[in-house]
């Protein structure tokens, strides 16, 4: 249900913040984790920005889950993957013409009458899974944008939480999440080492420039996707504002 999904999200984010940076460092390859993600999400938005290609979107989300696992965030990846599977359950059973875009699949599900009025989504529906995938992307988009603006990671994470996730949390979850983000986010250098999968002792100005450029590219790809994603939900009256 919605409360269980929110709880798993909280646990995952706590682990994300608490995992020692030393345990996540690896040898840098030709691509950073962020550049790989950008490559995965590039084909999601149609060239005319008319729709989100659902097949590409689901594949990109699986890539995101894989990156989370590479970073040691198995609980968070598990929750992310469960939301993908909610969408795929309907996707694999839908007629081919209704699997082309995010909007066409959401319309198909809405027409079954599974949801309540005014965006009250059924918990195990594709719409719920895709809604939380988007919110999770929005959290990272906001946080990374602030990091690129040289904001402290703790401030960046807290601000991203307040604008993307907090409105859908009850009092207890808001307090817990705010406390953890306030005390367990790594510093800027350690966060960039983590996101780039660099060795700490080899991280210098060149490596910092590489990961910042990759983050900037990822953010520029994510932003129009998220905008179209949100607009699709609003147009179909599927934006569920209920608190957990």
C-alpha positions in Angstrom: 0.0 0.0 0.0 1.0 3.7 -0.1 2.3 3.8 3.4 4.5 0.7 2.9 5.9 2.2 -0.3 6.7 5.5 1.5 8.4 3.6 4.3 10.6 1.7 1.9 11.5 4.9 0.2 12.5 6.4 3.6 14.7 3.5 4.5 16.4 3.6 1.1 17.2 7.3 1.4 18.5 6.8 4.9 20.9 4.1 3.6 21.9 6.4 0.7 22.9 9.0 3.1 24.5 6.7 5.7 26.6 4.4 3.4 30.3 5.2 4.0 31.8 6.8 1.0 34.9 4.6 1.3 32.8 1.5 0.6 31.4 3.0 -2.6 34.6 4.1 -4.3 35.8 2.2 -7.4 38.1 2.5 -10.2 37.0 5.2 -12.7 36.0 3.8 -16.1 35.6 5.8 -19.3 32.1 6.8 -18.3 30.8 7.9 -14.9 27.6 6.6 -13.5 25.9 9.9 -14.3 27.0 9.8 -18.0 25.7 6.3 -18.3 22.3 7.4 -16.9 22.2 10.3 -19.3 22.8 8.0 -22.2 19.9 5.8 -21.0 17.4 8.6 -20.7 18.3 10.4 -24.0 15.8 8.6 -26.2 12.8 8.8 -23.8 11.4 12.1 -25.0 10.3 12.1 -28.6 12.2 14.5 -30.9 9.2 16.8 -31.2 8.7 16.6 -27.4 5.2 15.4 -28.1 5.2 12.3 -25.9 7.4 10.0 -23.6 8.4 6.8 -25.3 7.2 4.2 -22.7 9.5 1.4 -23.7 12.6 3.7 -23.6 11.4 5.2 -20.3 11.1 1.8 -18.6 14.5 0.7 -19.9 16.0 3.9 -18.6 14.4 3.4 -15.2 15.9 -0.1 -15.0 19.3 1.5 -15.8 18.7 3.9 -12.9 18.0 1.0 -10.6 21.2 -0.7 -11.8 23.1 2.5 -10.9 21.6 2.5 -7.5 22.8 -1.0 -7.0 26.3 -0.2 -8.2 26.3 2.6 -5.5 25.4 0.0 -2.9 21.8 1.2 -2.5 20.0 -2.2 -2.7 17.0 -1.3 -0.6 16.3 1.9 -2.6 16.9 0.0 -5.9 14.4 -2.7 -4.7 11.7 -0.1 -4.2 12.5 1.5 -7.5 12.3 -1.8 -9.3 9.0 -2.6 -7.6 7.5 0.6 -9.1 8.9 -0.3 -12.5 7.2 -3.8 -12.3 3.9 -2.2 -11.5 4.1 -0.3 -14.8 5.4 -3.4 -16.7 2.5 -5.6 -15.5 0.1 -3.5 -17.5 2.6 -2.7 -20.2 3.2 -6.3 -21.2 -0.5 -7.1 -21.4 -1.6 -3.9 -23.2 -2.3 -3.8 -27.0 0.8 -2.6 -28.9 -0.8 0.7 -29.9 -1.4 1.5 -26.3 2.1 0.8 -25.2 3.7 3.5 -27.4 3.6 6.3 -24.9 3.2 7.1 -21.2 -0.1 8.8 -21.9 -1.6 6.0 -23.9 -0.9 3.4 -21.2 -2.2 5.7 -18.4 -5.4 6.3 -20.5 -5.9 2.6 -20.9 -5.6 1.9 -17.2 -7.9 4.9 -16.3 -10.6 3.6 -18.6 -10.8 0.3 -16.6 -12.2 2.3 -13.7 -9.5 1.1 -11.3 -8.8 4.6 -9.8 -10.9 6.8 -7.6 -12.0 10.3 -8.4 -9.6 13.3 -8.4 -6.4 11.3 -8.8 -7.0 8.8 -6.0 -4.8 6.0 -7.6 -5.1 2.3 -6.9 -2.0 1.4 -4.9 -0.7 -1.4 -7.1 -1.5 0.3 -10.4 0.8 1.3 -13.2 -0.1 4.9 -12.6 1.0 4.7 -8.9 4.3 3.0 -9.9 5.0 5.6 -12.6 4.0 8.5 -10.3 6.6 7.5 -7.7 9.3 6.9 -10.3 8.8 10.4 -11.4 8.8 11.9 -7.9 12.1 10.0 -7.2 13.6 11.5 -10.4 12.3 14.9 -9.5 14.1 14.6 -6.1 17.4 13.8 -7.8 16.9 16.4 -10.5 16.4 19.2 -7.9 19.2 17.9 -5.7 21.7 17.7 -8.6 20.7 21.1 -9.9 21.5 22.6 -6.6 24.8 20.7 -6.4 25.7 22.2 -9.8 24.9 25.7 -8.4 27.6 25.0 -5.7 25.0 24.5 -2.9 26.0 22.4 0.1 24.8 18.8 -0.4 22.8 18.8 2.8 21.0 22.0 1.9 20.5 20.6 -1.7 19.0 17.4 -0.4 16.7 19.1 2.1 15.4 21.6 -0.4 14.8 18.9 -3.0 12.9 16.8 -0.4 10.8 19.8 0.6 9.7 20.5 -3.0 9.3 17.0 -4.3 8.5 14.5 -1.5 7.6 16.3 1.7 4.1 17.4 0.4 3.1 13.8 0.3 4.4 12.8 3.7 2.6 12.9 7.0 4.1 14.5 10.1 6.1 11.5 11.3 7.7 10.8 7.9 8.5 14.4 7.4 10.3 14.6 10.8 12.2 11.4 10.2 13.3 12.2 6.7 14.3 15.8 7.5 16.4 14.6 10.5 18.3 12.0 8.4 19.0 14.3 5.5 20.2 17.0 7.9 22.7 14.7 9.6 23.9 12.0 7.2 24.5 13.6 3.8 28.2 13.5 2.7 30.2 16.6 2.0 30.4 18.0 -1.5 33.8 16.4 -2.4 32.8 13.0 -1.1 29.4 13.1 -2.9 31.1 13.9 -6.2 33.6 11.0 -5.7 30.6 8.8 -5.1 28.6 10.0 -8.2 31.6 9.7 -10.4 32.8 6.3 -9.0 36.3 7.8 -8.5 39.0 6.8 -6.2 39.2 9.4 -3.5 43.0 9.7 -3.7 42.8 10.3 -7.4 40.0 12.9 -7.3 41.2 16.3 -8.4 40.1 19.3 -10.5 40.0 17.3 -13.7 37.8 14.6 -12.1 35.5 17.2 -10.5 35.1 18.9 -13.9 34.2 15.6 -15.5 31.5 14.7 -13.0 30.0 18.2 -13.0 29.7 18.2 -16.8 28.1 14.7 -16.6 25.7 15.9 -14.0 24.8 19.0 -16.0 24.1 16.9 -19.0 21.9 14.5 -17.0 19.9 17.3 -15.5 19.4 18.9 -19.0 18.0 15.5 -20.2 15.9 14.8 -17.2 14.2 18.3 -16.9 12.0 18.2 -20.1 11.2 14.5 -19.4 9.9 15.4 -15.9 8.0 18.4 -17.2 6.2 16.2 -19.8 5.7 13.4 -17.3 4.0 15.8 -14.8 1.9 17.4 -17.5 0.6 14.0 -18.7 -0.6 13.2 -15.2 -2.2 16.5 -14.7 -4.0 16.3 -18.1 -5.4 12.9 -17.2 -6.3 13.9 -13.6 -4.0 11.2 -12.2 -1.9 13.4 -9.9 -2.4 11.8 -6.5 -1.9 14.4 -3.7 -2.8 12.2 -0.8 -0.3 12.0 2.2 1.2 8.8 3.5 
